[in-house]
């Protein structure tokens, strides 16, 4: 069995690399959004032209980034969405909802302080985890039937 996993959400820590490293040797491929924050924010105006109004600057970037995000989520077998400690991550919540609407297997990665705010997102997920290692252990179990330890 091969799994295609889309790693969505927070871009300010190395959680993606931790999951990828922990899944070494498994038959799994990973995709993600562009994680270079500046490139992600400015892709629309860099390609389609400058905008004086910040709303339209951001809107152009969101539309261009959505091409990659929609494709990645649509092609995924499993979607992992990380809610980090910083910022209001509305885009991560949107990705989780989009994945759930498509019937994707959804794993949420969040800290306890987000439990109440994310209760509806968590209810749509097949697993809610606290660490990248737990995500990797789920993927290992799904692919091999092997429990940790």
C-alpha positions in Angstrom: 0.0 0.0 0.0 1.2 3.5 -0.8 0.0 6.6 0.9 0.0 10.2 -0.5 0.0 12.6 2.4 -0.6 16.4 2.2 0.9 18.3 5.1 -1.1 21.5 5.6 -1.1 24.3 8.1 1.5 26.2 10.1 4.7 27.0 8.3 6.9 28.5 11.1 8.3 25.3 12.6 9.9 22.0 11.4 6.9 19.7 12.1 6.8 18.6 8.4 10.4 17.5 8.4 9.9 15.6 11.7 7.0 13.6 10.2 8.9 13.0 6.9 12.0 11.9 8.8 10.0 9.6 11.1 8.4 7.9 8.1 11.7 7.0 6.4 11.4 3.6 4.8 7.6 3.7 4.4 5.8 3.8 1.1 4.6 7.3 1.5 4.9 10.5 -0.5 4.4 14.0 0.9 3.1 17.2 -0.6 2.6 20.6 1.1 1.8 24.2 0.3 4.7 26.5 -0.4 6.3 27.0 3.0 8.4 30.0 2.1 6.2 32.7 3.8 7.4 35.6 1.7 7.0 33.7 -1.6 3.5 32.5 -0.5 2.4 36.0 0.4 3.9 37.7 -2.7 3.4 35.1 -5.5 0.3 36.8 -6.9 1.8 40.2 -7.3 5.2 38.8 -8.4 3.4 37.0 -11.3 0.3 39.0 -12.0 1.5 42.5 -11.1 1.6 44.9 -8.2 -1.4 46.0 -6.2 -1.5 49.2 -4.2 -4.3 47.9 -2.0 -3.1 45.2 0.5 -6.4 43.3 0.2 -5.9 42.7 -3.5 -2.2 41.9 -3.0 -3.3 39.2 -0.6 -6.2 38.1 -2.7 -4.0 37.5 -5.8 -1.6 35.4 -3.7 -4.4 33.4 -2.1 -5.8 32.6 -5.6 -2.5 31.4 -7.0 -1.7 29.4 -3.8 -5.1 27.8 -4.0 -4.2 26.0 -7.2 -1.5 24.1 -5.4 -3.5 23.6 -2.2 -6.6 22.2 -4.0 -4.5 19.9 -6.1 -2.6 18.6 -3.2 -5.6 18.0 -1.0 -7.6 16.4 -3.9 -4.8 14.0 -4.7 -4.1 13.0 -1.1 -5.1 9.8 0.7 -4.5 11.5 4.1 -4.4 15.2 5.0 -2.6 16.3 8.1 -3.4 19.8 9.3 -1.2 21.5 11.9 -2.5 24.3 14.0 0.6 26.1 15.5 0.9 28.2 18.6 1.2 31.5 16.7 -1.3 33.4 14.6 -5.0 32.7 13.8 -4.7 30.0 11.3 -7.9 30.4 9.3 -6.3 29.0 6.2 -5.5 25.7 8.1 -9.1 25.5 9.3 -10.3 26.1 5.7 -8.0 23.3 4.4 -9.3 20.9 7.1 -12.9 21.7 6.1 -12.1 21.3 2.4 -10.4 17.9 3.1 -13.4 16.8 5.2 -15.8 17.9 2.5 -13.9 15.7 0.0 -14.1 12.8 2.3 -10.3 12.7 2.9 -8.8 10.9 5.9 -8.0 13.8 8.2 -5.4 14.0 11.0 -5.2 17.1 13.1 -2.1 18.2 14.9 -2.7 20.7 17.7 -1.8 21.9 21.1 -4.2 21.6 24.1 -4.9 25.3 24.2 -6.7 25.0 20.9 -9.0 22.1 21.9 -12.1 24.2 22.5 -11.6 26.4 19.4 -11.1 23.4 17.1 -13.7 21.1 18.5 -15.7 21.0 15.3 -12.6 20.5 13.2 -11.5 17.7 15.5 -14.9 16.1 15.3 -14.5 15.8 11.5 -11.0 14.2 11.8 -10.2 10.5 12.1 -7.4 11.4 14.6 -6.3 14.4 16.7 -2.6 14.3 17.7 -0.3 16.4 19.8 3.1 15.7 18.2 4.6 15.0 14.8 5.7 11.6 16.1 2.1 10.6 16.8 1.2 11.5 13.2 4.2 9.4 11.9 3.1 6.5 14.2 -0.4 6.6 12.7 1.0 6.5 9.2 3.3 3.7 10.1 0.5 1.7 11.6 -1.8 2.3 8.6 0.9 1.1 6.2 2.4 -1.8 8.2 0.0 -2.7 11.0 3.0 -2.2 13.4 2.4 -0.5 16.8 5.1 1.8 18.3 7.6 0.3 20.6 
